[in-house]
Amino acid sequence: MSSDMNPETGTKWHPVCQVEEIPQFGGRTVRAGQTEIAIFRLGDGRIRAVDNRCPHKQGPLAEGIVSGDTIICPMHARKISLESGEVLPPDSGCVKTYPAKVEGGQILLQL
Amino acid sequence: MVAKKKLVMIGNGMAGMRAIEEILDANPDMFDITVFGAEQYPNYNRILLSPVLAGDMAVEDIILNEEQWYADNGITLHMGKRIKKIQRGYKKVIAEDGTEVSYDNLIIATGSNPFIIPIPGVDKEGIISFRDIDDCNAMIEAAKQYKKVAVIGGGLLGLEAAKGLINLGMDVTVIHDQSTLMNMQLDQTAGDMLRSSLEEQGMKFSLSTLTTAVLGKERVTGLLFADGTSLECDLLVMAVGIRPNKALAEESGLYCNRGIIVNDHMQTITDASVYAAGECAEHRGVTYGLVAPLFEQAKILAWQITGQGLKSYGGSAVSTKLKVSGVDVFSAGDFQGSPEADVIEYLDRSGGIYKKLVLEDNKIVGSVLFGDTADGPNFFHMLQEGRDISGQRSSLLFGNSVLGDSGHSGIDQASRMAPDTIVCGCNGVTKQTITDAIVKEGCTTRKEVTACTKASGSCGGCGGLVEQILASVLGTAFDASIQEEPICGCTDLTHEQVKDAIKGKHLTMVRETMNVLAWKGEGCHVCRPAINYYIGMYWPLDAEDDRYSRVVNEKMHANIQKDGTYSVIPRIHGGEAKADDLIRLGEVAKKYDIQTIKITGAQRIGLYGVKKEDLVSVWRDLDMPSGFAYGKALRTVKTCVGSEWCRFGTQNSTAMGIRLEKTFDRSWYPAKTKLAASGCPRNCAEATIKDLGVVGVEGGWEIYVGGNGGVKVRAGDLLCMVETDDEVVEITKAYLQHYRETGKHNERTAPWLERIGLEKVKQVVVEDAGNRKALVERMDLYLSTLTTDPWQDRLQDEKQPGEMVEFKEYTAIEIPVQVVNA
């Protein structure tokens, strides 16, 4: 496994689940130790992953509504870019994003 | 059957037709009515000729009564037929084309003619008056060929004509023989301010100028003035005033002076079967050229002619507003005042504001306002009342707002107006009438208020005030209603437009709907749930519910709490619990370490603090149906103990509540929907603040609707009374289905009812039995599709590992990794 280690960040690609286990326009919660990550399958099939806590009031983003490449927080409808992790105006803030990819039908997260 | 009397009216103008409307109001079956109009148009709003000339309105816009209206009211209308003779001896009238009609009563409402000053050359081509639609059209035509126009007359009519001609791109000079514009309504100061304001708009003036001749061979080429100077022009508009059109009456032997002389009941003093009203009539030595007095006369006339008893016309105080955009002028009563008159004035020349009150014995007898005319109707009201204003001398001119302005001065002013203040001077509409139209008839826009009350339907000058009253009565509901906004930023379409498309195009999927309607992007938390609701509402058998277009609570079938945990609230029909259910609820709470068990505000039991991954297991262990406490759905039916136990109970409210809750279980609405059933008028179930509540009375039930106990408390309105439980269910089905169909997503019944109007809802749901049946059928069809419980559905999904993955989102995916830099 050491071959896919990113020497700069010390991160590695980890298998998460099959693509079909996340519905289109849907999200799931991934728990890695103490960290909760929200993982989404966008309308166009892209997979995106961010921290599962809205910076506003810690709303669980995995339960939000996916629209394009933004996620709308289920608690107070903050809109967050799944590309940059930034909260869109008029609000501000950001969440951590995680690189995600699909290989052979399997979703991988770089953690 | 008594034969109807024959009523003939000569004149198809505003005063005459208003009299006919008043007569129809008072007694629709009394007369066979025939109307002769010399013009080729049905009754139109002469006051609005200026906007037509100015291009702001079309001729169709100012028609007051369409031809269909005459037909609907059984009125025979002869358009374009001038009456040439009244044979009072035979009681008949003869038109120019030979048409003869006999009458029992005759109304003469021939209005007035423009006055053409008798100077040499007034018979040349290119001279137009400004009186009717034909004049208007002639001016619009002339503007295409000619560029330089002179308007003789600096009064109301002349200035409005001049402004219209400027809008048509003409070079306009107004010639007035007085030194003050609108000298019949304005003093020197206001007249001067008006002149500078109009000059800024491009109008030229030649004041204190007497025209002595019209120059030109066949067509007008210029004017000659008394001082020897002249002015070039290729079009001349005569707007020096009007003269009552009394010729026909005079020829038939009716006594006339300046106009046709009438008594206080609007009968001609010569012949009691003949009436006259409007500009052609002279009453106590006065003829009127403004619309408000004419309407007062119409009322008195109708009262007298339909035999309702004696009511006298005592003459009218008049107020005027100039209808020129960008210039606000108001005038009433004795605005000039004698040199020794008691006058309060405020003058701000550079700010363009002038206010003047003329007082006598501390009572307002006249007023001129320029620039800020908002207080005009108020002052006019005080003038008519003869109110003593000695205590308000120092503050009166600053308007009502000085008495306490909380930041929305307009609304403030409207709300402080006395109920009997005349808002629309043209039609004599009081604030009270407008308020009633808003509250009782459900008007939410100026247009609706106008349709309902005629306020702002004539000159339109009070339109702003009507909107302020709307705002003050409706509060925050006003903007939303008057300005129909798109659903959200994802589309330009309104709720109604989207609904129409879903219904008309048979759209059954959220994404399909967004594609067909050219949505911008993939939709958001506002529009997608709305579309999802509408497709399910219109197409209960075909629609595909889109879980990912539902907000978290509805998607998870549980209410998310502030810490990300959920609440679980099972269905307990009517709030009547079973022992086994209570035992299980306790056991489940212990097993899952649930922190809080609470009796909810809606008489149900909630388990609070359930972790997401425990939800499915909690549901399984509870083995109770979902209470839908999380959705825009039927929440609960709150009940009191009722006649089974209560010594005051008249009806079995618990049984009623259980029946209702079972009937409507699992049904979705535009917004959460709460019901209640009380067993007697003590109303312990608080049924009058529910979306629908029933209150048991001796021998039946009262059904209240549109109640709300939330942010804005609203007591429900009595929809109807019924005798049996079956009728309660039937009415409830029809009412809730009507709400489902006409409500906007996220609109509770309280604002919905105010928007639609109680009377309308009564009519659709209660009075129209056929419609009620259709509503019930549609509701029954919908209810028949609600066969499964969402919690049980989720359990079924979970029981099939590997096949149904869709709902596994209740559980997190665990991966054995510690995140770097977490």
Interface residues (C-beta under 8 A of the other chain):
Chain A: T9 G10 T11 H14 P15 V16 C17 E20 E21 P23 Q24 F25 G26 G27 R28 T29 V30 R31 A32 G33 Q34 T35 E36 I37 I39 G43 K57 Q58 G59 P60 A62 E63 G64 I65 V66 S67 G68 I72 P74 M75 A77 K79 L109 L111
Chain B: G521 E522 G523 C524 H525 R528 R547 Y548 S549 V551 V552 K555 M556 I560 K562 D563 G564 K612 V805 E806 K808 E809 A812 I813 E814 I815 P816 V817 Q818 V819 V820 N821 A822
